[in-house]
Amino acid sequence: MVCPDPALLVESKLDKIADEYRESPRLLGFIRDRLAEPAAVNELACSLLDYFDIDTAVGDQLTIIGKALGWPRCHCRGQRRPVFGFACEDECGPPVVPIGGFCEAEWDCGDGPDYIEFCFTDDELYRGFVKARRWAIAGDYTHQGITMAARDAFGPQATIGKEGNGVIEILTGRLLTNIEISIAHLYEQALPIPPGVRLDISHSNGPAFGFGTGWGGFCNGYWPVPIRLD
């Protein structure tokens, strides 16, 4: 946003003084001095809007925007706990649940909590959710609205793979990180998914195999792998 220069703002106010008073330099100096402070305050108030630009805000400013849109930093059941395992993308495709090594993961024995608290510490990851949330708040359940929200969350390669029969499938067009997989169920709340409709998310190492806008074609497309959201 372009904010008015304080000096120009003061002079614009002085220009409104009647001609008969312009010959008094002391009066003009007094008025100019008194106008300087509110002009500086006006510049500061105007520049504050830049701190709350959803595309550039960071830290607390982004947190305030997120809260205003109903998307706080922390979520009680925000993250699926990682289970012990090893990445094997070449042999068995991308992971469908978050996995970890000996120290950060647990055995998948079914006797522990499936979800733990998660707080967004990465501003860019948080920003994607917050931007997608705008479409949900607006109730834009159109093909265009869902596509734009998905691209806010996952990037420009995201597209709708399937919609109908109570299911909307989002193709991310890229591999999700282990963190993104572990919080994938949160996308159901951030994206504009109509009530009663199930969200499916599939990721791949690039645009999905298929033809048309947003698809990878026959030679360069990748077979998408569904992520577990339950």
C-alpha positions as CSV (number, residue, x, y, z in Angstrom):
1,M,0.0,0.0,0.0
2,V,1.3,3.5,-0.9
3,C,1.3,5.8,2.1
4,P,1.4,9.6,1.9
5,D,4.7,11.3,2.7
6,P,4.3,13.1,6.0
7,A,5.9,16.3,4.6
8,L,3.6,16.4,1.6
9,L,0.6,15.7,3.9
10,V,1.5,18.6,6.1
11,E,1.9,20.9,3.1
12,S,-1.4,19.8,1.7
13,K,-3.1,21.0,5.0
14,L,-1.2,24.3,4.9
15,D,-2.4,24.9,1.4
16,K,-5.9,25.2,2.8
17,I,-5.0,28.2,5.0
18,A,-6.6,31.4,3.9
19,D,-4.4,33.8,2.0
20,E,-4.5,36.6,4.6
21,Y,-2.8,34.3,7.1
22,R,0.0,33.0,4.8
23,E,2.1,36.2,5.4
24,S,2.7,35.2,9.0
25,P,5.7,32.8,9.0
26,R,5.4,32.3,12.8
27,L,1.8,31.1,12.4
28,L,2.7,28.8,9.5
29,G,5.6,27.5,11.5
30,F,3.4,26.8,14.5
31,I,0.8,25.0,12.4
32,R,3.5,23.0,10.6
33,D,5.1,22.0,13.9
34,R,1.7,20.8,15.3
35,L,0.8,18.9,12.1
36,A,4.1,17.0,12.0
37,E,3.3,14.6,14.8
38,P,-0.2,13.5,13.5
39,A,1.3,13.2,10.0
40,A,4.0,10.8,11.3
41,V,1.3,8.8,13.2
42,N,-0.8,8.6,10.0
43,E,2.3,7.2,8.1
44,L,2.8,4.6,10.8
45,A,-0.8,3.5,10.9
46,C,-0.8,3.3,7.1
47,S,2.4,1.2,7.0
48,L,0.9,-1.2,9.6
49,L,-1.3,-2.7,6.9
50,D,1.8,-4.0,5.1
51,Y,2.6,-6.1,8.2
52,F,-0.7,-7.8,7.9
53,D,-0.4,-8.8,4.2
54,I,-1.2,-12.5,4.1
55,D,1.5,-13.0,1.4
56,T,4.3,-11.4,3.4
57,A,3.4,-11.4,7.1
58,V,5.6,-13.5,9.3
59,G,5.6,-14.5,13.0
60,D,3.0,-12.8,15.2
61,Q,1.5,-10.8,12.3
62,L,0.8,-14.1,10.4
63,T,-0.6,-15.6,13.7
64,I,-3.0,-12.7,14.1
65,I,-4.2,-13.2,10.5
66,G,-4.6,-16.9,11.1
67,K,-6.6,-16.4,14.2
68,A,-8.9,-13.9,12.5
69,L,-9.6,-16.6,9.9
70,G,-10.2,-19.3,12.5
71,W,-6.9,-21.1,12.0
72,P,-4.6,-20.9,15.1
73,R,-1.0,-22.1,15.2
74,C,-1.7,-25.0,17.6
75,H,-4.2,-27.9,17.2
76,C,-4.8,-30.4,19.9
77,R,-5.1,-33.5,17.7
78,G,-3.2,-31.9,14.8
79,Q,-0.5,-34.5,14.1
80,R,-0.6,-38.2,13.5
81,R,2.2,-39.8,15.5
82,P,5.0,-41.1,13.3
83,V,5.4,-44.9,13.2
84,F,8.6,-46.8,13.0
85,G,9.7,-47.5,9.4
86,F,12.0,-46.6,6.6
87,A,11.5,-44.7,3.3
88,C,11.3,-46.9,0.2
89,E,10.1,-44.6,-2.5
90,D,12.0,-46.4,-5.2
91,E,10.6,-49.9,-4.3
92,C,7.2,-49.2,-2.9
93,G,6.3,-45.6,-3.8
94,P,5.8,-42.6,-1.6
95,P,4.7,-43.1,2.1
96,V,1.1,-42.9,3.0
97,V,1.6,-42.4,6.7
98,P,4.3,-40.4,8.6
99,I,7.3,-42.6,9.4
100,G,10.4,-42.1,11.5
101,G,13.5,-43.8,12.9
102,F,14.2,-45.4,16.2
103,C,14.3,-42.2,18.2
104,E,11.4,-40.1,16.9
105,A,8.8,-42.8,16.1
106,E,6.7,-45.5,17.9
107,W,5.8,-49.1,17.1
108,D,2.5,-49.3,15.3
109,C,0.9,-51.6,17.9
110,G,-2.4,-49.7,18.4
111,D,-1.9,-49.1,22.1
112,G,-0.9,-45.4,22.0
113,P,-2.6,-42.2,20.9
114,D,-3.0,-41.9,17.2
115,Y,-2.7,-38.1,17.3
116,I,-0.7,-35.6,19.3
117,E,-0.7,-31.8,19.5
118,F,0.8,-29.9,16.6
119,C,1.9,-26.3,16.5
120,F,2.9,-24.6,13.2
121,T,6.4,-23.3,13.5
122,D,7.1,-23.0,9.8
123,D,5.6,-19.8,8.6
124,E,5.3,-21.0,5.0
125,L,3.5,-24.2,5.9
126,Y,1.2,-22.2,8.1
127,R,0.7,-19.6,5.4
128,G,-0.6,-22.2,3.0
129,F,-3.2,-23.4,5.4
130,V,-4.3,-19.8,6.3
131,K,-4.6,-18.8,2.6
132,A,-6.6,-22.0,1.8
133,R,-8.8,-21.2,4.8
134,R,-10.0,-18.0,3.1
135,W,-11.8,-20.0,0.5
136,A,-13.5,-22.2,3.1
137,I,-14.7,-19.1,5.1
138,A,-16.1,-17.7,1.8
139,G,-18.0,-21.1,1.3
140,D,-16.6,-21.3,-2.3
141,Y,-17.2,-24.9,-3.1
142,T,-16.9,-24.4,-6.8
143,H,-14.3,-26.3,-8.9
144,Q,-12.4,-23.1,-9.3
145,G,-12.5,-22.3,-5.6
146,I,-11.4,-25.7,-4.5
147,T,-8.6,-25.7,-7.1
148,M,-7.3,-22.3,-6.0
149,A,-7.4,-23.3,-2.3
150,A,-5.5,-26.5,-3.1
151,R,-2.8,-24.5,-4.9
152,D,-2.5,-22.2,-1.9
153,A,-2.0,-25.2,0.3
154,F,0.2,-27.4,-2.0
155,G,1.6,-25.3,-4.7
156,P,0.8,-24.4,-8.4
157,Q,0.8,-28.0,-9.6
158,A,-2.1,-29.1,-7.4
159,T,-5.3,-30.0,-9.2
160,I,-8.6,-31.8,-8.7
161,G,-8.3,-35.5,-9.7
162,K,-11.8,-36.6,-9.0
163,E,-15.0,-35.0,-7.9
164,G,-18.4,-36.7,-7.6
165,N,-20.3,-39.3,-5.6
166,G,-19.5,-37.6,-2.4
167,V,-15.7,-37.5,-2.9
168,I,-13.2,-34.8,-3.9
169,E,-9.7,-36.0,-4.6
170,I,-6.9,-33.4,-4.6
171,L,-3.7,-34.3,-6.5
172,T,-0.8,-32.3,-4.9
173,G,1.5,-32.5,-7.9
174,R,4.5,-33.1,-5.6
175,L,5.6,-35.3,-2.8
176,L,4.5,-34.1,0.6
177,T,7.0,-33.9,3.4
178,N,6.8,-36.2,6.4
179,I,5.3,-33.3,8.4
180,E,2.7,-32.6,5.8
181,I,1.7,-36.3,5.7
182,S,1.4,-36.3,9.5
183,I,-1.0,-33.3,9.5
184,A,-2.8,-34.2,6.3
185,H,-6.2,-34.6,8.1
186,L,-6.1,-30.9,8.9
187,Y,-6.6,-30.1,5.2
188,E,-10.2,-31.3,5.6
189,Q,-10.8,-28.3,7.8
190,A,-8.7,-25.8,5.9
191,L,-9.9,-26.5,2.3
192,P,-13.4,-25.6,1.1
193,I,-14.9,-29.1,1.2
194,P,-18.7,-29.2,1.2
195,P,-20.4,-30.8,4.2
196,G,-20.9,-34.5,3.7
197,V,-18.2,-34.7,1.1
198,R,-15.0,-36.8,1.8
199,L,-11.6,-35.4,1.0
200,D,-9.0,-37.6,-0.5
201,I,-5.4,-36.4,-1.0
202,S,-2.9,-38.2,-3.3
203,H,0.7,-37.1,-3.8
204,S,3.3,-38.0,-6.4
205,N,6.8,-36.9,-7.5
206,G,5.4,-34.5,-10.0
207,P,2.2,-33.9,-11.9
208,A,-0.1,-36.9,-12.0
209,F,-0.4,-39.3,-15.0
210,G,-3.2,-38.0,-17.2
211,F,-4.1,-35.6,-19.9
212,G,-5.2,-32.0,-19.9
213,T,-4.4,-28.9,-17.9
214,G,-2.6,-29.7,-14.7
215,W,-1.8,-33.3,-15.6
216,G,1.7,-34.8,-16.4
217,G,0.9,-36.5,-19.7
218,F,1.8,-40.0,-20.7
219,C,5.6,-39.9,-20.5
220,N,6.2,-37.4,-17.7
221,G,3.2,-38.1,-15.4
222,Y,3.5,-39.9,-12.1
223,W,1.0,-42.3,-10.5
224,P,-0.5,-40.6,-7.5
225,V,-0.5,-42.4,-4.1
226,P,-3.4,-41.8,-1.6
227,I,-2.4,-40.6,1.8
228,R,-4.3,-42.0,4.8
229,L,-6.5,-39.3,6.4
230,D,-8.3,-41.5,8.9
